[in-house]
Amino acid sequence: MRGAARLALVAFGLGLLVVLPFLVWGDGFEAAFSIEGTTEWLRGQGAWAWAAGIGLLVADLLLPIPGTSVMAALGIVYGPLVGGTVAALGSILSGLFGYGLCRAFGQRAFRFIAGADGVQAAETLFRHQGGWLVALSRWLPVMPETVACLAGLARMRFAVFTAALACGAVPLGFIFATVGHLGAATPWLVLLASAAAPALLWGVVVLVQRRRTAALAVR
């Protein structure tokens, strides 16, 4: 089996691990963590509601917790600025947790399943396109956890991963916290903004990095 096919198999397996809890417990979690239910629960945590919100977003890596509902609830509890900051931080920590967990403890299983060719394919993919994958995955279902774990398995550079993760998580957190604060639905315009903003931010990062590299080369 060629490297790309083995890598696709690993990605499918990770995606399946993310989807299975949704299939088994998704309805119950979605009912319990509706925007209204999450808001009530967060308010019940008093001064520690921000930490509880972050905990829910990090737990979303393993449990079928609707992350955007948590972000919207944080906007209701804290307003768009503080709520957006907490939501973005929780999303970033969730991505870092998945990345770190797989990088630290998943290498042996990854090499066994993917083989040398698959590992090389993953490392090449995330070396060249990893930033785009990480930034653009944050607003999609299933993909944030899968891509973060793959980035860790591929040993993507930590600084690049973190920058791309922030480009995806920050606009997502602020947009949905604002939606919650305003009591708005999530129309297509909001979804489009949450998808476009990470691409624009990461595009700026790439452009700045290229100009900096070119300037250093001239010297």
N, C-alpha and C positions, 0 to 999 in steps of 0.2 A: 504494500500500500504506500503510495507516494506521500511526501510530507504534508502537502496541502490537504489531502484527504484525511490523514490522521489528525491534523489540527482541527479540521471541521468536525471530526468525531468527538474530540475533546470539548469543543465549543458546544456541540449539541448536548453532550452529557451534562455540562455545567448548566446550560439552559434548562434542561429537564429537571435538575435538582432544584432550580429556582421555581419552576412551574408546579412541581408536584405539591408543595404545601398549599398553593392556591387552589389546586384541584380538590384537595382533601378538606382544607379548613377555610378556603377563601370566602365563602358566603358568610360564615360566622364572623370572621374578622372584619369583613366589609360592613356588616351590620353594626358590630360593636364600635368600629372606628370610622363611622360616618363623620362628617364635619361637625355636626351638632353633638354627637356622642363624644368625639375627641375633645371638643371645646369644653364640655362639661367635666370630663375626666381631668384635663389639664388644670382647670380652675380649682378642682379638688386637691391638687398638689400644692396649692398655696404659692409661697415664694420660690419653690423648686419646680415650678411648671416648666421653666425653660430647660432644665436638666432632664425632666421627664420627656419633653418633646424631642430632645436630642437622642435620648435613649430609644424612643420609638423609631426614629429614623435610622439609627444604627441597627436596631433589631430587624428592620426591614430587609437586611441582608439575608436573614435566615427564616423569617416569618412573613406570612402574607399580609403585612400591614400596608394599607394604602397611603404611601408617603405623601402624595399631594394633598390628601385630606388633613394630614398632620400639619403640613405647611400652611394650609388655609386656616386651620384652627389656631396656629401660632400667630397668624396675622390678626385674628379676632381678639385673642387674649392680649397681645402686646402692641398691636398696630403694625403698619407695613415696614417701618424701619427696623425696630428691635425684633419683631417677629421674623422679618426677612433675614436678618443677620443670624438669628438662632436657627432658622430653617436651612440656610446655606451652610452653616457650620455643621449641622447634623448630617446633611447630605455629603459633605466633604469627609467627615469622620467615618461615615459608612463606607465610602469608597476606599479610604485609606486602610480600614480594617480588612476589607476583602482582599485588597492588594497585598497587605503585609502578611495576612494569614496564609495565602496561597504561595507567596514567595518564600516564606520561612518553612512551611511544612508540606507543600505540595510538589516539590521538585522531583522527588523520587517516583511518585505515582505518575506524574506528568511524563517523565522520561520513559517509564515502562509502557505507558499507553501510546504515546505519540512517537516514540522512537527518536533516533538522532535526527532524521529528516524532518519530523514534525516539530521538534524543538527548534531546529534551525529556521524553519518556515515561520514559526511564531516570533522568534527573535527578530527576524528580518522584517516581518509585517509591523511589529510594534516599534521597531527602530525608525522606520520610514513613515508610517501612517498612524502610529499609536496615538499621537496627540489628537488627531481628528476623530478617531474612534472613541476615545475617552470623552472628549468634549461633547460630541454629538449624541452619545448614548444616554446621557443623563435624563433626557425627557421621554425616552421610550420605555415601555413596559418590558420587564425581564432583562433588557440589555445592560442597564447600569451594573448590576451585580455580576453578570456574565463577563462583561468587558473588563471590569476591575480585577476579577480573578484571573482572567487570561493575561492581563498586563503583568500581574505578579508572577505568574508562571513563566512568562516570557522574559522576566527580569528587565522590564522597561525601566529606563533611568528614572529614579525617584523624583528628581526635580521636574522633569518633563511631565511625568504622570501627575504630580501635584498641581502644576500650572494648568494643565488641560482639565483636570478635575474641577479646579476652581472656576475655570471659564464656563464649564457646564453647570455646576451646582449653584453658583452665586445668582445668575439671572433666574434660574428655576425657582430658587428659594424666595427671592424678592417678588417675582411675578405672582406666585400662588399665595404668598402672604398678603399681597395687595388685593388679590381676588377675594380672599377671605374677609379682609378688613372692610372692603366695599360691599360685601354681601352679594357679589355678582356671580353669575353662572360662569362656566368656562367656555365661551364662544370660540369659534375657529380663530378669531384674531388673537386671542390669548394663547392658544396652542401654537399658532404660527410664530408669535413673538418668543415663546419659550424654546422653540426649535431654532429660530434664526439667530437669537442673541449669542448662544454658545459658538456658533460658526463664525460670527463677526468678531467676537472677542479673541478666539483662537487664531483667526486670520491675522489680526493685528499683532498678536504675539509672534507668529511665524514671520511676519514682515519685519518687525523690529529685530528679531534674531538674525535674519538674513542680512539686514543692513549692518548690524554690528559685526557679523562675521566678515562681510565685505570690507568694512573699515579696518578691521584688524589685519586682513590680508594685504591691504595697500601699505600699511605700516611695515 
